[in-house]
């Protein structure tokens, strides 16, 4: 190409480019290319941008600028990319076309670096128990290399990383696990999705077995298959058993394919009752049998003909007399409505057929002679509404023209004279058989009455060796039917059989607590010895619960049946009540605790108008009791998952026992958030790993135990005051924990803090916690008895009746000893009695802890306090208020004496009831 005004050739080319640009994801980048061309081509010169051989359209990315001169124009084209992504990686070039020549710039390589991204992630799968399998994870940069770590149930599997791609060989699992992988490079790490590796198990039993059609000898049923146990169903088995009140029927088994879920049961007896169950299998094994359903076949035609058919000629009235015995009852297949007689007359000239029907109440009939000198063949069939049964074998009789008769072979011999000995013997046998039937009927009736109502007869009235007395007025059959009506698994039914209590023995009283999903009621349980026991009854609101949740409710009650420990609440029984909609309603019966739950007791002791001091030794004893109960549960591989002061009950002897093994979260909703359909979770008591992964272990209960210890030391304060439920996880993940209460010993707080370590493996077991707490309790002096309590008369502005007034605690299920509030009171007296506990083990400058008083103390001059003997100083009322929790610690910032007891109660009971969807 020649330049203007000259004849020499000037080759055109783009200037050298930057070559390569390396940057991180989400950054902005700008690069350009430039060229100088003769000015005469300025108007036609256009620069286009290409990436990996494809033109980039859209002018918003490229900007072209011209710098003209007399003969040469410089052109610069800039290309910019904002928020760079990995897809922007590639080779970029500029192209310009002048006349027929195309000019291409040097390439500019854009290399985007960032976190690794996965090209292959682990996949969910179903595996056989204890069978090895492989998982693959692959990721790439740039930058490379990319290293892979494997995670199983939130814990790393390999300590040393593997280069991508990585294959993890798992030798086998015994239970379902969650796997994921982490990809690391210089920029950071990326976590893959978590996949469930399900262990194949025995399938669940089928449900909803229904009868669609019944005939005389067949029944058509359908069913809904249960959970397949992570393995496809292979086939199903239909088990059919005839329901016979007099004898146990034989079990018939019919095998069929797993699909369709429909089967026609054949070869059944007519007008019979059958119990039908379905079981299906996968590669692991057979499921349990579904709930049994009852079905009946319809009437059918008799299956046998009448017996002992006999015919003879009655010459006196020119008839043929026919007699027979009706078919056996078991073979009639319905109610007989009559018989059909078929008689064929055959002579030399012709053969004629005749039919006649007779009623069911007769066993004989007469046939008018139709033809003489002929043979008559007689057959009889029984008739029901289901049809006509088979005919009997023909019995021939020859009707002559004269007065003699010739019988053909008959089903019975011709009638003749009967031996009198046989008649007498038959009567004796008949009377004996009748007496035996009456005796058996009476025995069956009597046993049924005893089974239903208990033994109603004395030993003098009966000589039977065995008396049948139903346990708690329930027959075993009634218990089975009651549990069967709940639709729970057969295994759970077996566990609950021994603890089912007759509903008539339980009298319900007032409601102690009620929530969104159930209630707790006071009740009285009548014992077999005539005594009455006060109990607490937990019920469910069935409108809010699915069948699975009802089964979980009863499963937790069944677990309590096997517990036998002084610090674990025991199960008294399970009662089944029918609702107005005829739906079985399960109720769990537990011992009634006089002092209610531990949280309410602690709160009452701190916030009542007459707060009482609980010594540190007593608080430590509460912790030791809870640790003993939890040690017992953890040794039995039982997870509580809801340990808190509100779920610990106080016996009459002030012993703490662990209660509400997951049941309370379905009744109360104050400290819980919703997870899924109805399950609410106590976020402030849940371990950090459980909040993140919803994985629970015994170390999760250890975390909750630490929070419970904090509740006890603060006398029932709400954990993490000022922190909302939805902020808990972020609060914990940044390393924050509950602060040390003001009156808490350093040694005790160290034990408490060890329960909140981030790694569950670093937390102590309940056995270790119990030993540490017992050792700390032994190191403290014994609690002083009543002899060490002195009384100080002080002149107060109000009467002691005013001291008894305060916030309404009627809604709390706590029975406090009135002597602990006011020892003596008179309406006219202006002198109040204040008790002080003397700590003899303190140094001479030791303190007194005052019990009693009111908010009026802040206006009381110090001169009104009487001096204490022995030269010891007593604590001023302001100090007493500080020690009772008004001014101390993180949650209470109220000025001294500025808050009424009602407001104190409101300030302590946090209203953080927000629900956080997971």
Secondary structure as GFF3:
##gff-version 3
##sequence-region A 1 918
A	DSSP	beta_strand	20	24	.	.	.	ID=ss1
A	DSSP	beta_strand	29	38	.	.	.	ID=ss2
A	DSSP	three_ten_helix	39	41	.	.	.	ID=ss3
A	DSSP	beta_strand	47	51	.	.	.	ID=ss4
A	DSSP	beta_strand	54	55	.	.	.	ID=ss5
A	DSSP	beta_strand	62	68	.	.	.	ID=ss6
A	DSSP	beta_strand	72	81	.	.	.	ID=ss7
A	DSSP	three_ten_helix	86	88	.	.	.	ID=ss8
A	DSSP	beta_strand	90	98	.	.	.	ID=ss9
A	DSSP	beta_strand	101	104	.	.	.	ID=ss10
A	DSSP	beta_strand	108	113	.	.	.	ID=ss11
A	DSSP	beta_strand	117	120	.	.	.	ID=ss12
A	DSSP	beta_strand	125	127	.	.	.	ID=ss13
A	DSSP	beta_strand	133	140	.	.	.	ID=ss14
A	DSSP	beta_strand	147	152	.	.	.	ID=ss15
A	DSSP	beta_strand	155	156	.	.	.	ID=ss16
A	DSSP	beta_strand	162	163	.	.	.	ID=ss17
A	DSSP	beta_strand	166	170	.	.	.	ID=ss18
A	DSSP	beta_strand	177	185	.	.	.	ID=ss19
A	DSSP	beta_strand	188	191	.	.	.	ID=ss20
A	DSSP	beta_strand	195	199	.	.	.	ID=ss21
A	DSSP	beta_strand	207	214	.	.	.	ID=ss22
A	DSSP	beta_strand	219	224	.	.	.	ID=ss23
A	DSSP	beta_strand	235	242	.	.	.	ID=ss24
A	DSSP	beta_strand	251	257	.	.	.	ID=ss25
A	DSSP	beta_strand	262	265	.	.	.	ID=ss26
A	DSSP	beta_strand	273	281	.	.	.	ID=ss27
A	DSSP	beta_strand	293	296	.	.	.	ID=ss28
A	DSSP	beta_strand	307	314	.	.	.	ID=ss29
A	DSSP	beta_strand	319	325	.	.	.	ID=ss30
A	DSSP	three_ten_helix	329	331	.	.	.	ID=ss31
A	DSSP	beta_strand	336	346	.	.	.	ID=ss32
A	DSSP	beta_strand	351	358	.	.	.	ID=ss33
A	DSSP	beta_strand	364	368	.	.	.	ID=ss34
A	DSSP	beta_strand	374	384	.	.	.	ID=ss35
A	DSSP	beta_strand	387	388	.	.	.	ID=ss36
A	DSSP	beta_strand	395	399	.	.	.	ID=ss37
A	DSSP	beta_strand	405	407	.	.	.	ID=ss38
A	DSSP	alpha_helix	420	453	.	.	.	ID=ss39
A	DSSP	three_ten_helix	459	461	.	.	.	ID=ss40
A	DSSP	three_ten_helix	471	473	.	.	.	ID=ss41
A	DSSP	alpha_helix	476	486	.	.	.	ID=ss42
A	DSSP	alpha_helix	490	496	.	.	.	ID=ss43
A	DSSP	three_ten_helix	497	499	.	.	.	ID=ss44
A	DSSP	beta_strand	500	501	.	.	.	ID=ss45
A	DSSP	three_ten_helix	503	505	.	.	.	ID=ss46
A	DSSP	beta_strand	506	514	.	.	.	ID=ss47
A	DSSP	beta_strand	518	526	.	.	.	ID=ss48
A	DSSP	beta_strand	532	540	.	.	.	ID=ss49
A	DSSP	three_ten_helix	542	544	.	.	.	ID=ss50
A	DSSP	alpha_helix	547	561	.	.	.	ID=ss51
A	DSSP	beta_strand	571	578	.	.	.	ID=ss52
A	DSSP	beta_strand	584	591	.	.	.	ID=ss53
A	DSSP	alpha_helix	598	607	.	.	.	ID=ss54
A	DSSP	alpha_helix	616	635	.	.	.	ID=ss55
A	DSSP	three_ten_helix	645	647	.	.	.	ID=ss56
A	DSSP	beta_strand	648	650	.	.	.	ID=ss57
A	DSSP	beta_strand	656	658	.	.	.	ID=ss58
A	DSSP	three_ten_helix	664	666	.	.	.	ID=ss59
A	DSSP	beta_strand	673	675	.	.	.	ID=ss60
A	DSSP	beta_strand	679	681	.	.	.	ID=ss61
A	DSSP	three_ten_helix	683	685	.	.	.	ID=ss62
A	DSSP	alpha_helix	688	693	.	.	.	ID=ss63
A	DSSP	alpha_helix	698	713	.	.	.	ID=ss64
A	DSSP	three_ten_helix	725	727	.	.	.	ID=ss65
A	DSSP	alpha_helix	728	733	.	.	.	ID=ss66
A	DSSP	alpha_helix	746	754	.	.	.	ID=ss67
A	DSSP	three_ten_helix	760	762	.	.	.	ID=ss68
A	DSSP	alpha_helix	766	779	.	.	.	ID=ss69
A	DSSP	three_ten_helix	786	788	.	.	.	ID=ss70
A	DSSP	beta_strand	789	795	.	.	.	ID=ss71
A	DSSP	alpha_helix	800	804	.	.	.	ID=ss72
A	DSSP	three_ten_helix	818	820	.	.	.	ID=ss73
A	DSSP	beta_strand	831	838	.	.	.	ID=ss74
A	DSSP	beta_strand	848	851	.	.	.	ID=ss75
A	DSSP	three_ten_helix	855	859	.	.	.	ID=ss76
A	DSSP	three_ten_helix	862	864	.	.	.	ID=ss77
A	DSSP	three_ten_helix	869	871	.	.	.	ID=ss78
A	DSSP	alpha_helix	877	883	.	.	.	ID=ss79
A	DSSP	alpha_helix	901	908	.	.	.	ID=ss80
###
